[in-house]
Amino acid sequence: MPDTAPDVPDTYLLGALPVHRTGFGAMQLPGRGVMGPPRDHDAAVAVLRRAVELGVDHIDTAQFYGPDVANELIREALHPYADGLALVSKVGARRDAKGGWPPAQKPAELREDVHQNLRTLGVEQLAAVNLRITDPLPNYTPPPLDDQLAEMLALQDEGLIAGIGLSNVTLEQLDHALSQLDIVCVQNPYSILDRTHEDVLQRCLAEEIAFVPFFPLGSAFPGMPKVTEQPQVQEVARRHDATPAQVGLAWLLQHAPNVLLIPGTSSVAHLEENMGAGQLTLTAEDVATLEA
Ligand SMILES: NC(=O)c1ccc[n+]([C@@H]2O[C@H](COP(=O)([O-])OP(=O)(O)OC[C@H]3O[C@@H](n4cnc5c(N)ncnc54)[C@H](OP(=O)(O)O)[C@@H]3O)[C@@H](O)[C@H]2O)c1
């Protein structure tokens, strides 16, 4: 069954691999604060299996979700993997004992973390790996971007990564990277509530690069506005007898054909809801209400 409404494209290329527009983000599977084991292990496994049953062929993960937990759950639930399942990870950060996300962008760290992902997921190649860029911090100066890109290219040349992606990038960083190598996907925060990276999305569209918004529903982090709580989103949902999450996701799918969704959830009910977003066609009036 197509996972989008009739006039919305059903798939987009993630590098050479066509994937459905709605995938799955694994960050909500580990415990609270993306640390430690899930509250309900069997439920986490069930979410992953149901996702694939419903047509998900693009799963976003990271070794540092847990750490280790998300990848190990994916392997437990889905290995041996179906042909065509794109497992996408990211490197550039780790976790500390307090649940912080310290950067780890030295070329040797990027290499070590790609190997960790391959080992825990049980694969010889990842469909794509996003290089997660961190701005300079008071006590951390990242290595030059070119050194990081060169290491990603070496990992690709060695066959460990099919495609290279970028995450948390500015338009300038994306353009700089594109002057040196091919990029298959860009993962930046983006939703109906936060369109800061519209310029990056549009450059990706022009270059036929998948744009994979993270926090498409506003994230699980307290203090960040939630798409589902916005009155305009709720109003449009009532018009269609849909849910607010479906409206937020449908808006993203209709916004640009190169958007690949990876909403995160630890609940089968929410997963099933999210997978239905592609069936919702928003009218021009709906879009005007949402974008007002
Ligand atoms: N590149 C990066 O630096 C980066 C950063 C952050 C995230 N990511 C990736 O992007 C993915 C998506 O981002 P995210 O998971 O942080 O945030 P998100 O998808 O915007 O939102 C997740 C939150 O929404 C809730 N939710 C999901 N479906 C729902 C529904 N139908 N109705 C109501 N609530 C719903 C989830 O709770 P329940 O669990 O209760 O459903 C969770 O609290 C992540 O899973 C991760 O793979 C990448």
Ligand as a Chemical Component Dictionary entry (heavy atoms), coordinates in Angstrom:
data_LIG
# 
_chem_comp.id                   LIG 
_chem_comp.type                 NON-POLYMER 
_chem_comp.pdbx_formal_charge   0 
_chem_comp.three_letter_code    LIG 
# 
loop_
_chem_comp_atom.comp_id 
_chem_comp_atom.atom_id 
_chem_comp_atom.alt_atom_id 
_chem_comp_atom.type_symbol 
_chem_comp_atom.charge 
_chem_comp_atom.model_Cartn_x 
_chem_comp_atom.model_Cartn_y 
_chem_comp_atom.model_Cartn_z 
_chem_comp_atom.pdbx_ordinal 
LIG N1  N1  N 0  20.501 14.189 14.009 1  
LIG C1  C1  C 0  20.220 14.522 15.248 2  
LIG O1  O1  O 0  21.001 15.211 15.921 3  
LIG C2  C2  C 0  18.932 14.056 15.853 4  
LIG C3  C3  C 0  18.454 14.691 17.016 5  
LIG C4  C4  C 0  17.246 14.282 17.541 6  
LIG C5  C5  C 0  16.531 13.252 16.937 7  
LIG N2  N2  N 1  17.010 12.642 15.813 8  
LIG C6  C6  C 0  16.222 11.561 15.154 9  
LIG O2  O2  O 0  14.962 12.094 14.797 10 
LIG C7  C7  C 0  13.921 11.235 15.271 11 
LIG C8  C8  C 0  12.672 12.056 15.551 12 
LIG O3  O3  O 0  12.897 12.996 16.582 13 
LIG P1  P1  P 0  12.411 12.766 18.080 14 
LIG O4  O4  O 0  12.021 11.335 18.281 15 
LIG O5  O5  O -1 13.444 13.333 18.962 16 
LIG O6  O6  O 0  11.160 13.704 18.218 17 
LIG P2  P2  P 0  9.718  13.730 17.524 18 
LIG O7  O7  O 0  9.569  12.644 16.535 19 
LIG O8  O8  O 0  9.466  15.138 17.114 20 
LIG O9  O9  O 0  8.775  13.475 18.780 21 
LIG C9  C9  C 0  8.853  12.363 19.595 22 
LIG C10 C10 C 0  7.845  12.593 20.704 23 
LIG O10 O10 O 0  6.539  12.637 20.128 24 
LIG C11 C11 C 0  5.708  11.657 20.746 25 
LIG N3  N3  N 0  4.852  11.096 19.716 26 
LIG C12 C12 C 0  5.202  10.332 18.647 27 
LIG N4  N4  N 0  4.121  10.022 17.908 28 
LIG C13 C13 C 0  3.076  10.623 18.517 29 
LIG C14 C14 C 0  1.680  10.680 18.239 30 
LIG N5  N5  N 0  1.146  10.062 17.178 31 
LIG N6  N6  N 0  0.886  11.386 19.071 32 
LIG C15 C15 C 0  1.397  12.021 20.160 33 
LIG N7  N7  N 0  2.702  12.014 20.476 34 
LIG C16 C16 C 0  3.535  11.323 19.658 35 
LIG C17 C17 C 0  6.651  10.632 21.333 36 
LIG O11 O11 O 0  6.086  10.038 22.476 37 
LIG P3  P3  P 0  5.702  8.465  22.512 38 
LIG O12 O12 O 0  6.985  7.699  22.612 39 
LIG O13 O13 O 0  4.824  8.365  23.702 40 
LIG O14 O14 O 0  4.966  8.173  21.239 41 
LIG C18 C18 C 0  7.833  11.502 21.737 42 
LIG O15 O15 O 0  7.587  12.102 23.004 43 
LIG C19 C19 C 0  14.532 10.592 16.516 44 
LIG O16 O16 O 0  13.819 9.451  16.911 45 
LIG C20 C20 C 0  15.943 10.352 16.054 46 
LIG O17 O17 O 0  16.006 9.143  15.309 47 
LIG C21 C21 C 0  18.175 13.039 15.266 48 
# 
loop_
_chem_comp_bond.comp_id 
_chem_comp_bond.atom_id_1 
_chem_comp_bond.atom_id_2 
_chem_comp_bond.value_order 
_chem_comp_bond.pdbx_ordinal 
LIG N1  C1  SING 1  
LIG C1  O1  DOUB 2  
LIG C1  C2  SING 3  
LIG C2  C3  SING 4  
LIG C2  C21 DOUB 5  
LIG C3  C4  DOUB 6  
LIG C4  C5  SING 7  
LIG C5  N2  DOUB 8  
LIG N2  C6  SING 9  
LIG N2  C21 SING 10 
LIG C6  O2  SING 11 
LIG C6  C20 SING 12 
LIG O2  C7  SING 13 
LIG C7  C8  SING 14 
LIG C7  C19 SING 15 
LIG C8  O3  SING 16 
LIG O3  P1  SING 17 
LIG P1  O4  DOUB 18 
LIG P1  O5  SING 19 
LIG P1  O6  SING 20 
LIG O6  P2  SING 21 
LIG P2  O7  DOUB 22 
LIG P2  O8  SING 23 
LIG P2  O9  SING 24 
LIG O9  C9  SING 25 
LIG C9  C10 SING 26 
LIG C10 O10 SING 27 
LIG C10 C18 SING 28 
LIG O10 C11 SING 29 
LIG C11 N3  SING 30 
LIG C11 C17 SING 31 
LIG N3  C12 SING 32 
LIG N3  C16 SING 33 
LIG C12 N4  DOUB 34 
LIG N4  C13 SING 35 
LIG C13 C14 SING 36 
LIG C13 C16 DOUB 37 
LIG C14 N5  SING 38 
LIG C14 N6  DOUB 39 
LIG N6  C15 SING 40 
LIG C15 N7  DOUB 41 
LIG N7  C16 SING 42 
LIG C17 O11 SING 43 
LIG C17 C18 SING 44 
LIG O11 P3  SING 45 
LIG P3  O12 DOUB 46 
LIG P3  O13 SING 47 
LIG P3  O14 SING 48 
LIG C18 O15 SING 49 
LIG C19 O16 SING 50 
LIG C19 C20 SING 51 
LIG C20 O17 SING 52 
# 
